[in-house]
Amino acid sequence: MKHKNKRPTDPETLALQAELKTAQSDLALAYRQFDQATAPELVESCVYRISAAKARCDYYLRVLKVREPGAAASCKGDAVWI
């Protein structure tokens, strides 16, 4: 049986992964709120929140891929990018 030499993940990468998961949760919440919004002002607010959360997710994914290519893959959440 082969053993993978898995080196411990550094604290900064763990922090970036946690921030990514938070951003993914925020994105999922913004989509749920968008689905329920009826007033034009609330719809517009949700669109801005979705845009901001997507930007944060993209940033953290990009930084994680540069630091450790496999680290970003382990952070897939249930948020959907549209």
Secondary structure as GFF3:
##gff-version 3
##sequence-region A 1 82
A	DSSP	alpha_helix	11	36	.	.	.	ID=ss1
A	DSSP	alpha_helix	40	67	.	.	.	ID=ss2
A	DSSP	alpha_helix	69	73	.	.	.	ID=ss3
###
